């Protein structure tokens, strides 16, 4: 039975190319020619992407920020300043014992919820 060679056949035209020389050197020094460039690329990418990520989070912080209590109460369509004491006395001035329940007018064909 014939024994096959473990080396692949490479023609004379491929022997002088850059790829063939690189492949031969890579077999001798794999970390220096593959591992080191790969690791340096990952580390450089980390340094490049850090400012981009910081910009993203700064934009998010500008959009979402904490409001003070006064700003929170002032947000609304009316735009009037709200004071909790005024609101309390306005509600207390209303006659809360005299009220009538009214049904909301339904759209045609909409169920009114009565069984």
Phi, psi and omega in degrees: 000139184278146178256127180274148178286148179278340179276138177282151178280128176237129182288169181290335179288328180276346187289333184260007181277163179296321181296321180292320179294319179296319180296322180290319177291327181294327178293330180274321184229075185292321182291318183294324184261347178235309186293314182295313176297324180295313180294321179293327176294319179294317180293317178297321177297324177296317179292328180285321185279342180299311178296325179296320178292322179297320178298320180298314182287328176294321177297318179296320180292326177292324182283319182248110180225162180280140179258148173285168182297323180292320178293323180296319179286333182279347181286129179167173182282330183287324178079006180277152178288137182249131176239130185295324178295317179298319180295321179296312182289331177293320179290323180291333181285340180284151178274097185278348181273342183247093180216161182230134179277129181237140178278148178280135180292131183265155175286156179299131179087353180274141180290137181268357175084003179270129180276000000 
